[in-house]
Amino acid sequence: MKNNNFKNIIGRLIAMLLCLCMAVSLFALTACNKEEEPAGNDGTQKNETLVEVVRVKKAVKTGEVIPEDALELVTLRALDLPFNTVKTIADVAGKYALVDLYVGDFVTPAKLSAEEPKEEVIEKEESEIAYTLITKYASLANGNDYTAAIKKAIEENPNATIYFPDGTYEISDTIVIPADVTKSVSFRLSNYATIKAAASWGDKTKPMIRVGVYADGEDKETVGGVDHDARNVYIMGGVIDASGVASGVTLEGSEDVTFANFTIKNAYVGLHLIDPENSTHSTAADIENVHVVGNGENGSIGVLVESALNTLTNMRVSDAQYAFKCTETGSNNVFRSLHAIGTGISGKDNAGFWDLSDGNQYDICYSDQYATGFLINERTRSVYNACVINWWSGDNDYHVGFRTEGKLNSTISYSKVTNTQTVATEAYILVETDGGEGFVYYPIDQTISGIADETALKKYCSTDILH
C-alpha cells in the first residue's frame, strides 16, 4: 500500500515538471517571433514624428527687430512642441518681437509682428496692465515739465486709470482730479515712478495733487442729476516728492477714495483730508500703507485730518512737527498701526499725535522720540488702546506720554510709556486741569524714572487709574 502511494506522488511531480517545460518553451518561441521596432539615430522609435523648428539662441527685447543670428533650427519630437511653432528661420528673421524672447524659447506667430509695434503695446507688456499711459502725452526725459501732459491725459480720459511707468515726472503746478463722477480718474504709479515738484513751486502750502475738486459754480451735490462725488477713485504706487517746496496730496470732495502703497516725501503737509463742507463732514477714505516724510520745518504736518469716517492703517510718518493732527472736524476716524517718528524734531512743541476733535479710535499706535506722544484737547473724547510712546534720546528735555490741554475726557487703556534717558520733564500722563470724565486703565510696564508705581503715577494724573 505504501509503495503505491509513493508511485502516485512521483508521477504527479513528473507531470508538473512537463507542464512547466512546455510553458517556458511557448514563451520563448513567441518572443523570438516578435518583430523589434528599430530605433532612429536619436533614439526615438520609428512611429514617433520628428520636426524641425525655430528656437531662440540669443535674447531679443520687446519691440526689437529679430536678427537671423539670434535663431537656430532644432529637430525635436512634435509632441514636445507648443502648438503652431514656426518651422523656418525666414518666417521669423527681420520681424519685430511683440514680447521678450529668451534663449531656448520657441517662436509662434503670436510673438511676431511684420510692422514696428506702437509704443502703447510695448509699454503695456512692460507694465503688465492695460491702462492709459501718461507717456502718450509727453516723452519721458529728465527736465521735462509734465504738468500740461498730465492735465491733458485727465481731460481726455474720463473714468480711466492713468499709468505712470518707471521714471520721474516733474510738475510745476497742482494736478486736479475732479469730483465730478463723469470726469474723475485714478492714478497708478509703478514702484519706481516719481511725481516731483519743480524747484520753482513757490508756495509750500500748495498741494501737488488735489483729489475730488469741485469746479467753480458747480452744484456740490449733483451735476445734471448725477451724484457729484467721484467714487472708487484711487492713487496707488510710486512716490510723490514735494522737493521740500510743496505739500503732497489733498482729498477734498469725494468719498470712498483709496490711497495705498505709495510714499509722500519732503512735504510741508504730506496728506490732507479736508472737511468737504457737507452735512456729515465725511470723506470716508481708506488710507493704507502710505508713508509720509515731512520737510522738518516748524508748522509741518505729516497727516492732517479735517474730515470724518476715514480709516488710516499701517502708516509711518517722520520729520514733521506733528506727525498726525486732527482738527475740530476730524472726528469719528479709525487710526490703526500708525508709527510717528520724530527724527530731527526737538523742543517741547511737537507731538506724534495731536487730537482736537472727538470720537476717534487709536489702536496700536506708536510715537517715537516726539516730546509728547499724544496731545489731547479737553473737548476730545477719543479712545487710545494699546499705544506705545518711546524715546531713545534725551535731546529734548520733555518726555510726556499723554498730555491734555485742559481736563482729561478721553480713555487710555493698556498703553506703555518708556524711555532710556532722564530729562527735566517726564510723565506717563500730564493733565493740565483737575477733573474730567476720562479714565486710565491698566498703565503697564512703565519705565519712566520716578513713576514706576501707582502712587507716583497719580501725582501726574488727576483721574482715577483703574485696575
C-alpha positions as a printed Julia matrix, in Angstrom:
467×3 Matrix{Float64}:
   0.0     0.0     0.0
   2.81    2.35    0.89
   4.62    1.59   -2.4
   1.53    2.53   -4.43
   1.23    5.91   -2.65
   4.89    6.68   -3.29
   4.48    5.87   -7.0
   1.46    8.18   -7.27
   3.39   11.09   -5.75
   6.34   10.6    -8.11
   4.0    10.5   -11.1
   2.35   13.77  -10.17
   5.71   15.57   -9.78
   6.85   14.38  -13.21
   3.6    15.67  -14.82
   4.02   19.09  -13.21
   7.61   19.41  -14.48
   6.5    18.53  -18.04
   3.81   21.25  -17.98
   6.32   23.86  -16.76
   8.77   22.99  -19.54
   6.06   23.37  -22.21
   5.06   26.83  -20.9
   8.66   28.08  -20.96
   9.14   26.84  -24.49
   5.98   28.57  -25.73
   7.02   31.92  -24.19
  10.47   31.75  -25.78
   9.0    30.94  -29.18
   6.64   33.95  -29.0
   9.45   36.36  -28.08
  11.61   35.15  -30.93
   8.82   35.61  -33.48
   8.02   39.25  -32.38
   9.42   41.89  -34.78
  11.54   44.54  -32.93
  10.92   48.16  -33.9
  14.17   49.73  -35.0
  15.32   52.9   -33.19
  16.2    56.08  -35.06
  19.57   57.83  -34.86
  18.33   59.99  -31.97
  16.94   57.05  -30.03
  13.27   57.63  -30.94
  11.1    54.83  -32.22
  10.12   54.77  -35.88
   6.46   55.6   -35.08
   7.38   58.98  -33.39
   7.17   62.15  -35.56
  10.23   64.41  -35.64
  10.04   68.02  -36.87
  12.49   70.86  -37.46
  11.5    74.13  -35.75
  12.92   77.58  -34.92
  14.34   78.23  -31.47
  15.86   81.4   -29.95
  19.57   81.23  -29.18
  20.14   84.94  -28.38
  17.68   87.07  -26.38
  15.64   89.77  -28.15
  13.73   92.54  -26.32
  10.16   93.6   -26.99
   9.91   95.94  -29.99
  13.3    94.99  -31.46
  13.92   93.52  -34.91
  14.77   89.81  -34.65
  18.17   89.15  -36.32
  18.86   85.89  -38.11
  21.84   85.11  -35.89
  19.5    85.08  -32.86
  17.76   81.98  -34.23
  18.55   78.32  -34.81
  16.86   75.23  -36.25
  16.46   72.21  -33.99
  14.9    68.76  -34.55
  12.55   67.59  -31.82
   9.56   65.36  -31.25
   6.34   67.03  -32.37
   4.68   66.08  -29.1
   7.19   68.21  -27.17
   6.45   71.47  -29.01
   3.93   74.29  -28.49
   1.09   74.46  -30.98
   1.84   76.32  -34.22
   5.61   76.6   -33.66
   7.34   78.35  -36.62
   9.43   75.94  -38.72
  11.63   78.19  -40.88
  14.04   80.97  -39.91
  12.93   83.03  -42.91
   9.47   83.38  -41.34
  10.99   84.97  -38.2
  14.15   86.9   -39.11
  13.54   90.59  -39.8
  10.23   90.77  -37.93
   9.55   92.62  -34.65
   9.25   90.92  -31.28
   5.93   91.61  -29.54
   7.22   90.08  -26.3
  10.65   89.48  -24.8
  12.27   86.42  -26.42
  14.63   84.46  -24.2
  17.28   81.86  -25.02
  15.58   78.5   -25.54
  12.16   79.95  -26.43
  10.2    78.53  -29.36
   8.69   81.07  -31.74
   4.98   81.26  -32.56
   3.2    83.79  -34.84
   1.6    85.45  -31.79
   5.06   86.66  -30.73
   5.81   88.35  -34.06
   4.79   91.48  -35.93
   5.64   92.44  -39.52
   5.36   96.15  -38.53
   7.02   98.03  -35.71
   4.67   97.8   -32.68
   3.26  101.02  -31.29
   4.71  102.41  -28.07
   1.47  101.68  -26.21
   1.75   97.96  -26.97
   5.35   97.81  -25.75
   4.59   99.75  -22.56
   1.57   97.53  -21.88
   3.77   94.45  -21.93
   6.27   96.09  -19.6
   3.67   97.18  -17.05
   1.51   94.08  -17.49
  -1.57   96.26  -17.33
  -3.72   97.93  -19.97
  -4.16  101.44  -18.55
  -3.9   104.82  -20.25
  -0.19  105.55  -20.44
   0.97  109.02  -19.5
   3.91  108.61  -21.88
   1.45  109.0   -24.77
   1.29  112.69  -23.91
   4.96  113.59  -23.45
   8.28  111.81  -23.77
   9.9   110.63  -20.57
  13.07  112.67  -20.18
  14.72  114.39  -17.24
  13.88  118.07  -17.04
  10.57  117.83  -18.92
   7.63  119.65  -17.32
   4.81  117.11  -17.25
   2.1   119.42  -15.89
   0.33  120.05  -19.2
   0.66  116.4   -20.27
  -0.97  115.07  -17.08
  -3.78  117.63  -17.22
  -4.48  116.7   -20.85
  -4.48  112.99  -20.03
  -7.1   113.6   -17.3
  -9.24  115.72  -19.61
  -9.16  113.21  -22.49
  -9.6   110.03  -20.43
 -12.53  110.39  -18.01
 -13.21  107.33  -15.84
  -9.85  105.8   -16.74
  -6.79  104.78  -14.8
  -3.68  106.71  -15.87
  -0.48  104.7   -15.56
   2.97  106.16  -14.87
   5.84  103.84  -15.88
   9.23  103.98  -14.11
  10.76  107.45  -14.24
  10.47  110.99  -12.83
   7.58  113.26  -13.84
   8.3   116.85  -12.79
   5.35  119.21  -12.39
   5.21  122.97  -11.78
   1.52  123.32  -10.85
  -1.18  121.42   -8.96
  -2.79  118.44  -10.69
  -6.56  118.24  -10.13
  -8.64  115.06  -10.17
 -12.28  116.24  -10.49
 -15.02  115.36   -8.02
 -17.47  115.07  -10.93
 -18.13  111.34  -11.26
 -18.23  111.68  -15.06
 -14.76  113.24  -15.19
 -12.77  111.6   -12.41
  -9.69  109.4   -12.96
  -7.36  107.23  -10.91
  -3.54  107.26  -10.83
  -1.45  104.1   -10.82
   2.32  104.58  -10.47
   4.89  101.85  -10.95
   7.05  101.17   -7.91
   9.85  103.33   -9.34
   7.76  106.19  -10.73
   8.03  109.61   -9.04
   5.86  112.7    -9.48
   8.16  115.53   -8.35
   7.54  119.2    -7.56
   9.71  121.6    -9.53
  12.12  123.81   -7.59
  10.14  126.85   -8.82
   6.95  125.73   -6.99
   6.82  128.87   -4.84
   4.18  128.05   -2.18
   4.92  125.21    0.24
   1.26  125.07    1.36
   0.01  124.37   -2.18
  -0.53  120.63   -2.8
   0.86  118.74   -5.76
  -2.32  116.69   -6.27
  -5.9   117.66   -5.32
  -8.46  114.84   -5.41
 -12.21  115.48   -5.52
 -12.24  119.14   -6.53
 -15.45  120.93   -7.48
 -15.35  123.22  -10.5
 -16.33  126.86   -9.97
 -20.09  127.28   -9.98
 -20.89  123.57   -9.84
 -23.52  122.23   -7.5
 -21.67  120.28   -4.82
 -24.49  117.74   -4.55
 -25.35  116.93   -8.16
 -24.38  117.82  -11.7
 -27.14  117.24  -14.22
 -28.96  114.96  -11.79
 -25.91  112.7   -11.35
 -24.29  112.04   -7.98
 -21.48  114.55   -7.99
 -18.92  112.91   -5.7
 -16.47  110.69   -7.56
 -16.44  107.17   -6.1
 -13.82  104.41   -6.26
 -11.06  106.84   -7.21
  -7.6   105.76   -6.1
  -3.94  106.68   -6.1
  -1.57  103.73   -5.78
   2.15  103.08   -6.03
   5.27  105.13   -6.53
   6.45  108.34   -4.88
   5.05  111.88   -4.55
   8.12  114.06   -3.96
   7.34  117.59   -2.76
  11.05  118.54   -3.0
  10.83  120.49    0.27
   8.93  123.28   -1.5
   5.34  121.95   -1.72
   2.67  119.92    0.06
   1.66  116.45   -1.07
  -1.91  115.22   -1.66
  -5.3   116.58   -0.58
  -8.69  114.87   -0.61
 -11.42  117.49   -0.76
 -14.83  116.47   -2.04
 -15.12  112.83   -2.96
 -15.99  109.85   -0.79
 -14.84  106.22   -0.76
 -11.44  107.14   -2.16
  -8.46  104.82   -1.66
  -4.83  105.87   -1.22
  -2.48  102.9    -0.94
   1.11  101.7    -1.25
   2.94  104.94   -2.0
   5.27  107.42   -0.32
   4.93  111.18    0.09
   8.24  112.81    0.95
   9.81  116.21    1.61
   6.35  117.73    2.12
   5.25  120.64    4.3
   1.86  118.94    4.69
   2.02  115.38    3.45
  -1.57  114.13    3.27
  -4.54  116.43    3.93
  -8.11  115.13    4.3
 -10.15  118.32    4.0
 -13.59  118.93    5.51
 -15.91  118.74    2.46
 -18.44  121.18    3.97
 -21.41  118.82    3.76
 -23.77  117.6     6.46
 -21.54  114.7     7.54
 -18.14  116.39    7.08
 -17.12  113.0     5.71
 -14.63  111.87    3.09
 -14.79  108.22    4.26
 -11.42  107.4     2.71
  -9.32  104.28    3.11
  -5.63  105.12    3.6
  -3.3   102.13    3.78
   0.48  101.67    3.51
   1.0   105.36    2.71
   4.25  106.6     4.25
   4.99  110.29    4.74
   8.29  112.13    5.25
   7.98  115.8     6.16
  10.36  118.63    5.35
  11.34  119.16    9.02
  10.08  122.76    9.21
   8.13  124.39   12.03
   4.43  124.01   11.27
   4.93  120.92    9.14
   2.33  118.15    9.46
   2.58  114.62    8.16
  -1.15  113.79    8.02
  -3.77  116.5     8.64
  -7.3   115.13    9.17
 -10.19  117.6     8.98
 -12.89  115.18    7.81
 -14.77  112.25    9.34
 -15.2   108.48    8.93
 -11.77  107.78    7.48
  -9.7   104.67    8.17
  -5.91  105.01    8.32
  -3.86  101.83    8.75
  -0.24  100.75    8.61
   1.38  104.14    8.07
   4.75  105.6     9.03
   5.26  109.38    9.34
   8.53  111.14   10.13
  10.28  114.53   10.05
   7.19  116.65   10.7
   6.46  118.85   13.74
   3.18  116.98   14.14
   3.03  113.53   12.59
  -0.78  113.17   12.8
  -3.18  116.02   13.6
  -6.99  116.01   13.81
  -8.77  119.37   13.82
 -12.2   120.03   15.33
 -13.97  118.46   12.31
 -11.64  115.45   12.13
 -13.94  113.19   14.13
 -15.02  109.54   14.21
 -11.97  108.22   12.44
 -10.13  104.93   12.95
  -6.33  105.02   13.31
  -4.64  101.64   13.49
  -0.99  100.58   13.44
   0.43  104.06   12.86
   4.07  104.96   13.62
   5.13  108.57   14.27
   8.91  109.1    14.2
  10.26  112.42   15.48
  13.63  112.29   13.74
  15.3   115.72   13.76
  12.46  117.3    15.79
  13.44  118.97   19.07
  11.84  121.15   21.76
   8.55  120.86   23.64
   6.12  121.95   20.93
   5.81  118.8    18.86
   3.75  115.65   19.12
   3.32  112.32   17.44
  -0.49  112.6    17.59
  -2.49  115.78   18.24
  -6.28  115.44   18.57
  -8.57  118.47   18.79
 -11.66  116.53   17.78
 -13.98  113.88   19.17
 -14.8   110.19   18.81
 -11.57  108.93   17.25
 -10.23  105.43   17.87
  -6.45  104.94   18.19
  -5.39  101.3    18.22
  -1.76  100.09   18.49
  -0.33  103.5    17.55
   3.34  104.26   18.27
   5.01  107.62   18.97
   8.78  107.56   18.77
  11.02  110.42   20.02
   8.35  113.16   19.91
   8.3   115.39   23.04
   4.64  114.46   23.59
   3.37  111.16   22.34
  -0.35  112.04   22.35
  -1.55  115.63   22.79
  -5.24  115.59   23.78
  -7.65  118.54   23.87
 -10.23  118.99   26.63
 -13.05  118.54   24.08
 -11.51  115.29   22.88
 -13.39  112.14   23.81
 -11.31  109.59   21.96
 -10.03  106.13   22.87
  -6.32  105.24   22.99
  -5.79  101.49   23.21
  -2.52   99.54   23.34
  -0.47  102.54   22.27
   3.27  102.93   22.86
   5.37  106.05   23.47
   9.16  105.75   23.41
  12.3   107.89   23.42
  15.76  106.63   22.55
  17.44  110.0    23.15
  17.32  112.86   25.65
  17.97  115.53   23.01
  14.89  117.44   24.18
  14.11  117.86   27.89
  10.41  116.99   27.65
   9.2   113.38   27.64
   5.47  113.06   28.22
   3.38  110.11   27.11
  -0.11  111.69   27.17
  -0.68  115.41   27.75
  -4.03  117.18   27.95
  -4.88  120.74   27.07
  -7.35  121.17   29.94
  -9.24  118.27   31.52
  -8.85  114.63   30.55
 -12.08  113.4    28.92
 -10.61  110.57   26.84
  -9.98  106.92   27.66
  -6.46  105.49   27.8
  -6.04  101.74   28.16
  -3.23   99.19   28.16
  -0.71  101.72   26.85
   3.02  101.81   27.53
   5.47  104.68   28.02
   9.22  104.02   28.05
  12.46  105.92   27.75
  16.19  105.43   28.2
  17.06  108.96   29.35
  16.43  111.14   32.4
  15.14  114.59   31.42
  13.64  117.61   33.18
  10.0   116.76   32.41
   8.81  113.19   32.12
   5.42  111.69   32.82
   3.09  108.9    31.83
   0.22  111.39   31.64
   0.26  115.12   32.38
  -3.19  116.65   32.94
  -3.36  120.45   32.95
  -6.69  120.82   34.8
  -8.22  118.73   37.6
 -11.42  116.84   36.98
 -12.73  115.48   33.72
 -14.6   112.36   32.75
 -11.74  110.35   31.31
 -10.19  107.13   32.55
  -6.8   105.48   32.57
  -6.95  101.67   32.54
  -4.0    99.45   33.35
  -0.87  101.53   32.71
   1.6    98.67   32.42
   5.36   98.18   32.42
   6.21  101.84   32.89
   9.95  102.54   32.94
   9.96  106.35   33.09
  12.12  107.21   36.07
  10.2   108.22   39.2
   6.73  107.0    38.14
   7.14  103.25   38.15
   4.4   102.73   40.75
   0.78  103.78   41.07
   1.39  106.38   43.8
   3.94  108.26   41.7
   1.74  107.94   38.64
  -1.22  109.55   40.35
   0.61  112.78   41.04
   0.71  113.34   37.29
  -2.88  112.24   36.75
  -5.97  113.88   38.18
  -8.3   111.0    37.31
  -8.57  107.53   38.79
  -6.4   104.72   37.5
  -8.49  101.59   37.27
  -7.07   98.08   37.61
